[in-house]
Amino acid sequence: MSFTHQNFTHKKYVAFKPVGKTNRRWPDQVIEQAPRWCAVDLRDGNQALIKPMNVTQKQRLFDLLVKLGFKEIEIGFPAASQPDFDFCRKLIEENRIPKDVRIQVLTQARADLIARTYEALKGADKAIVHVYNSTSTVQREQVFGLDRAGIREIAVNGARWVKEHADLAPETEWTFQYSPESFTGTELDFAVEVIDSVNDVWRPDLGQGVIINLPATVEMSTPNVFADQIEWVCDHVRHREHFSISVHTHNDRGCGVAAAELAVLAGADRVEGTLMGNGERTGNMDLVTMAMNLYSQGIDPRLDLSGMAEIVETVEACTDISTHPRHPYAGDLVFTAFSGSHQDAIRKCLALRKPDDVWNVAYLPIDPADLGRHYDEVVRINSQSGKGGVAYVLERDYDITLPRWLQIEFSKVVQAEAETNGGEIDSITIHRLFEEKYLKVDPNWALATYDLQRDQAGVQAEVRFGTPTNLVQLKGQGSGAVEAVAEALKTQFGVVVAVEAYDEFALGEGTKANALACIRVRINDTLCSAAALAEDTTSATLQALLSAVAQQMDLRSQPDQAHQTAAVNA
């Protein structure tokens, strides 16, 4: 069967032309420090929402960005939107902008819009005026119907108007930012020509603060080509040492973060993006992901993302967009392992790790605790899980350590439950299954007392078990307690017990029981496993043995029971 529609044809597209560059340096670079960040959630992110944010939501998101440590925040397009204008005035008039935070506003390169922009910024301590016009070939030819000179003139006029208005308000510390919109679709030589023309007006070489922002307004190529474009511009613009290069990547090809990271390698000083990547079409570059990528490499991101739950909750409340459970670093399931082999590796690595060790845990690129996540989220159980995950849950939540042989056996019990009921098996269910299968003690086989005497012949064991009114007494001899009781069971009931596996564990503080014993025995060619919790290892061991034997016997059916019980009670 073919699903190919007649209109689905790749022949209508042409491959993006790479940069003819033979001396690229960025592949050999390493990111060693975080770039300057600029959050554009309140402008670029907001304009992409079905229902734009109200003032309360904007204020909440602005406050979060400040709390996270952003020093440059684009708050809107005040000349194009009355709500954006009012929000800008609110922040300034109510003194809601910290002294170390610089607000940024966007405007097109039009005289009336630039004038209105400066009205919105009146009284600000410091601000970035971000002016733009599109320079791409397709917009130049098909949208504006202008040649290169016409597009360059728009940019130069915009730069001149921005400077003239700034000169009228010297009490504010102004930074100018220019974006050749759709930079990725612009011929590089023309992009540099326009940038140089803008800087000839602004004169960063004479001390004016300038940011040149190179946006991938639409992501059109692989990230390495974008890096080539950035490095080419850095190599060819005048006065490069006197101004900052910023990038603003979108996610049309799903590579927004990668493109921004490679752009930093190529010489970019600054990165614009949004929390969780909200933005037009497929979204903006995700600031959380890129910052946490740096963090995972031992680089200070210069942002505090430790309260990831608050970040997710605030972004969802302000954008009305749910976070995907697999969203890097922030999704509910990003630190969760369902696969058995993954769970086993995580469990073993965490068990070996010491508090001061560098982080080196299989399948976990960072410590979930750094983001306020709990380890109970790391290993979750379903039908795909294995022995390691089941064992980890019992250790983590109930301080129960299982030997490998019992991990394998019990994991099949849990898997069968998961396959029967479908979905995830929670910790409580896992513990219930373990109790029912291994820990549950038949009252008729409950250990009451024991006495062990050791001499040259070995161990003499005397054990009493059953209900208080119906006790059974066993006596036997062997090289150890288990062998002695097994011999007594053979003598009393004619059952042959061969121990195949046995382990005992001391439990941590805070538990009623101090010991766990796990045993697997072969009874008349049938394997039986059991476990027991008790105050001491001997009691736990003997109870586990009795419970294993009980799986193949019914004490009430034994012909000697009445006689034996009477003898004990006498």
N, C-alpha and C positions, 0 to 999 in steps of 0.2 A: 504494500500500500504506500502511495506517495502522498506526502502532505505539502509538497511544494506548490505554492500559488503562482500563477503566471506572472504576477507583479513582483514576486520576490526574486529579484535578480541583482547580483553583485555588479553587473556590467555598467550600471548607471553611476558607479562610484570610481573615483581615482585615488590612488595611493598618495598619502601626504609626502611631499617632496622633502627629503632630509636636508640638513645643513651640510654644505660642502666644507667640512672642517677636518683637517688632518693633524692639527696640533692640540686637540682637546686635552685638558689637564684635569677636569673634574673627576674622571674615573679613578684617579689616584688619590683623591682627597678623602679626608675622614671628618665627619662632624664631631667636633670636640666641645662645642657649647651651643646652647639653645639660641635660636634667632630671636629678634624682637618679634613679639606677637601683636597682632591687631585683631580683635574680635569684631566681626561684622554681623553678628546675630540680629542686632536691632535695626539694621538697614537691609543688607542683602538677604539675610535670613527671613526678616519680617515680610519683605515684598513677595516672597515665594509662598506665603501661607494662604490657604483658602480663606481663612478668617484672620486678618491681621490683628496683632496684639493691641489690646487697649492700654491705657496709661498705667493701670495697676500692674498688668503683666510686664510691660516694658520696665517699670521701676524695679520689679522683682528680679528680672533677668539682669538688669544693669547692676543691681546690688550684688548678685551672684558673681558676675564677671569681676567686679572690684574685689570681692572676697577671695576669688581664686588667684588674684595677683596680676590681672591684666592692667597694663599701664597705658594702652592705647585702645580706645573703644569707639567704633563708628556707630553713632546713635541715630542716624537717619538722613533723610533727604528733605530738609526743612523747606526748601523753596518749592518743592513739588507736592507737598502734603501738609495740610493744616495740622493734623495730629502730630506729625513729626516736628513741625515748627513749635507747637505748644509744648511738646515734651522737652525739646531743647531749652526753651525758656524756663520750664519748671526746674530742670536740673541746675541751671545757672542761678535763678532767682532764689531758690530754696537752699542754695549752697550744698547741693548733694554730690558734688564732684570733688573727690579727695585731691589734695594739693599735688600729689605725685601722679595723677591720672590726667591724660590728655584726651579730650573728646575729639572725634573726627566727624565731619559732615560731608556729604556728597553733593555735587552740583554739576550740571552740564556746563559747557563753555558758552554760556549765553549771558549777556550783560544784565538782563532783568533778573535772572535766577541767581546770579552771583551777588547782586545787590541785596536781594531778599535773604540770601544765606548769611550775609554779614549782619543783617538785622536780627536774625535768630541767635547769633553768637555774641551780641553786644553784652559786654560785662564779663565775658569768660576770662579766666586767668591765662589760659593757654589753649590753643585749639589747632587742629589740622584742617585746612580747607582742601578738599579733594575734588579736583576738577578733571573732567574727562571729555573726550570725543573719540568716535570710532575712526580707526585708521585702516581697517582691513580692506583688502582688495575688493571683496564681494560687496561690502557696504559702500565703499567709495564709488564703485561703478554702478551698482544696482539700486542702492537706497538713496544716496545723496546726489549722484550724477555729477561728481566733482573730480577734478584731477588731483594730483599730489599737491600742487601749490594751493588749491582751494582748501584741502583738508588741513594742511600745515597752517594756513592763515587762521582757521577756526581755533586751533590749539594756541597759537601765539596771541590772538586777541583774548582768549580766555585767561591765559597766564597774565596778560597785562591788566585786565580788569581785577583779577584776584589781588595783584600787587597794589593797585591803586586804592582799593578799599582797605587793604591792610595798613597802608600808610596813613589812613585817616583814623586809625584806632591803635596807636602805638602802645597803649596801656596793656594790650593783650600780646602775649608771646605767640607769634604766628609761625606755623610750619606749613609749607605749601606742598601739595601732592598732585602729581599728574599721572593719569593713566591713558595710554594709547589703547582704548578699548578694543577688544578682539585682537590683541597683540599677536596671538599665535597664527592669525590669518593675514598678518601684515608682512610685507617684504622687509627683511631685516635692515637693509640699508635705509629704507624710508623711515622705519621706526626710529633709527638712530638720528636721522635728519630732523625729525619732529622733536625728539627729546632734546637735542642740542639747541634747537630754536627756542623751546620753552625755557631752557636753562639760561639762554642768552638774555631773557627777560628777567628771570628771578635771581641770577648770579649767586649760585651756591658757593662759588669760588671767593666771594666777598663776605661770606658768613651767613647768608640766608639759609635757614633750615629747609631742606628740600628732600622729598621722597619721590622717586620715580617707580611707579607700580606697573609691573608687566603682567597683565592678567591673561590667563587661559580662559577667557570668557566662555569659550566652548573648547572642550578638550578634543584636539584634532589629531594627536600623534602619540606615539609611545613616549614615556617619560624621559628616555635618553635624548630624544630629539628636542624636547622642551629644554633640557639642560644645555644642549648645544646652543639653542637660541639665547638663553640667558648668558652663557659665557661669551658668545659672540658680541652681544650688546655691551657687556662689561669691558670687552677688549677694544671696542670701537667708539664709545661715547667720550666726549670731552669732559674734563673735570671729575672723572669717576671717583677720585679720592675725597671729593667735597660733598657728596650726597649719598643717600641710601637707596639701594635697589630692593624693591619689595616684589613679592609674587602673590598672585591671587588665583589659585587653581580651582577648576570645577571638576566634576566627577563623571563626565559623560561617558568615558571609557572605563570607569571604575578605578582610575589610577591617580586620583587627586592627591592623596597623601604621598605616593611615590614620586609624583612630579615635583611636589614642593620640596621633598627631601633631596632629590637630585639637583633641584635649583639652588638649594643652599650650598651643596657641594660645588656648584658652578659659579658661586659668587654672590648669591642673594643674601641680604642682611636681615630681611624682615619677611614675615609670612602672615597673610590675612586668611581668615577662615571662620568657621562657626563651631560651636559646641555640638557634637554629634553629627556634624556635616549637613545640617538643614540648609537648603538653598534651592534655587530654581533648577528645574528638570531633575537630574539625578543628585543634585546637591553641591554644596561647597566642600572645600577641603576640611576634613574633620580635625579641629584643633586638639581634641582629647586624644585621638589616636596618635597624631604625630608627636605630641608632647610625651605621651606614655611610651612611645617607641624610643625616644631619647632616654627617658627614665630607665627603661629596661636595659640600656647599654651603659648605665652608670653615669649618665649625664644629668645634671640638675636642669629640669625643664623650666625653672623659674616660675612655675605655677604650682599651686597646691591642689592636687586632684585627689587627695586622700578621702574626701567625703563623696565618693562616687554616687552613693544612693541619693544624696541631696541634689547633685548635679542632674541626674536622670529625672528625678521627680520634678525639679524646677523647669527643665527644658520641656518635658512632656506637658506640664501644666500651662506653659506659656505658648507652646506651638500647637498643642492638641495633636501631636504626632507620637505614637507609641514607639518605644525603643525595641529594635529587633533583638530577640534573645541571644543571637550570635554576634551582636555588635561588638567590635573589638574593645576589650577592657571593661565595657559598661553593661553588656547584656547579661541576663540572668544565668545563662548557661556557658559563658565563655571560660569559666574555670572548672566546669563540670566534666567528669569522665564517666561514661557509661560502659566503655569497652573494658573487658576483663583484663587484657594485657596492660592497658594504660593504668587502670586502677592498681594493679599489682606493682607496677613500676613506681607510681606516686607514693604508695604506702611504704615501700622499701626505702625510697629516698628520704621521705620525711622522718622515718625511724632513725636513719643514720645522721641526720642533720643536727648540728649543735647551734645554739643561739647566735654565736658570733661568726658562723660560717658565711661565706659569700653564697648568694642564692644559686643553687645548681640542682634543681629538681626536675626530673623528667616530666615532660608534657605541660609544665607550668612555667611560662616565660618570666612571670613575676610572682612575687608572693601575694596571694589574694588579700592577706591581712593589710597590706599597704594601702588598699583602696577601701578598707572597712568591711571587707567580705569575710565570711566565716568558713572555716575548714569543712563544716558540715555540708557546704555547697559543692565541695570539690568532687567527692565521690558519691554518686547516686546510682541506684540499682534498677536495672530492668532485665529483660531476657537476654541482652547482649553482654551482661556483666559476668565476671568470673570470680574465682576464689579470692583474688586479692581485694576486690571491692567489698565483697561480703565480709571478709575478715577485718578490713579497715573500719567498716561501720560498727562492728561489734567492739573493736578496740576503742574507737573514738567515743562512742556513746554509752558503752556499758562496761568498759574496762575488761572485756573478755578477750583473751588471746587464744587463738586456735592453732594447733599444730598443722603442718602442711597437709597431712593425710586427711584431717577432718575438714580443713578448708575446702579441699577438692570435693569431698563427699557432701558437705552441707551446701556448697554452691549449687549443686544439682537440685537440691531440695528447693532452694530459692528460685532457681531458673524455672523449675516446673510450675511454681506458684505464679511467676511472672507470665509465663506462656499461657497459663490457664485463665488468668484474670486480665492480662493485657496491661500495658503501661508500666508505670514506675512502682517499685516496691519501697515503701518508706522504712525508716529505721525501726519503728515500733513493730511493724509486721515481721521484719527480719528477726527481731528478738523473740517474738511470739513463736515463730516457726522453730527457732533453736530450742526454746523451752519445750515445746510439744514433742519435738523429735528426739532430743537428747537429755534435757534436764528434768523433765517431768518424772516424778517418783511415784510408782504404785505404792499406796499405803502398806500393802502386804509385803513389800520389799524395802521398806524404809529402814535404814540402819538405826538401831537403838543404842547399842553399846558394843565396844570391842575391847579385847585385852590381848596384848602381844607379849610373849615371853621369849627372849632369845637365849639359846644355849649352844653348846658345841654341835648339836644335831641340826640347828637351824632356828626357825621361828615356830613357836607354838601359838596358834591363833584361836581365840574363842570369840565368836561373833553372835550377837542377838539382833534380829530384825523382825519387822512386822508391826502390827498395831499394838497399842499398849495392852489390850486385852487378849491378844493373840500373837505372842512372840514365838519365834523359832530360834533355836540355838544350834550353832554349828561349831565343830571343833576339827582342826586340821593342822598339819605340819608341812613346812616347805622351806625352801632357802630364803624366802622373803614373805611379806604379808600377803601379797597377791597370790603367790603360789600356794601358800598355806590355806587360804580361804577357797581357792579353786579346788584343792584336794578335798576340803570339807564338803563342798558342793557335790563333788563326784561321789563321795562316800554316802552322803545323806540322800541324794536324789538320782544318782547314777548318771549325771550329766558330765560330759567331758568338755572342759573349758581350756582352750589354748589361747594365750594372749598373743596377739599379732602386733599391736602397737599400743604404746602407753606414754602419756605425757602429763606432767603436772606443772602448774604455774602459781606463783604467788600473786595476789591481786593488790592493787593500790589502796591507799588510805581512803577512808570514806565509804567503804563497802561493808555490808554486814558480814559477808563471807571473806575469808582471808586466802582461800586456796581454790583452784579449779583443777580438776583431774579429768582427763579425756582418755577413753580406753576403747580399743577394738578387739573383740575376741571372736574366736571360731568355736561355735557350739554345734557339735554333731554335723560338721561340714557347712554350717551356715554362719555367715559373718554378721555380727551385731556390734553396733557402736553406741556408746552412751557417754555422758559427761555428768559431773556433779560439782556443786559448790558447797563448801563447808568451812568451818572455822580453822581446820588444820588439814594438811595434805593427806594424812592417813585416812581421816574420815571421808574426805572427798574421793580418794582412790577406792576405798572399799564400797562406798555407795555407788560409784560409777560401775564397778564390777557387778554388783547386785542388780543394778538397773539394766545392764547389758544382758545378763542371764534371764531377767524377767521377760525380756522380749520374746524368748523362746519357750517359756514355761508358764504354767498357771499353778501357783502354789496350792490353791484350794483343791486341785485334782490329785495331789500327792497322797498315796495311801498311808504314809507314816505321819501325816500332819497332826491329826488329833492326838496320837500318842506322844509325839514330840512336844506339842504345846502343853499338854498336861504335865509332862515331866518338868518343863521349864517353870510352869506356874507353881508346881509343888515346891 
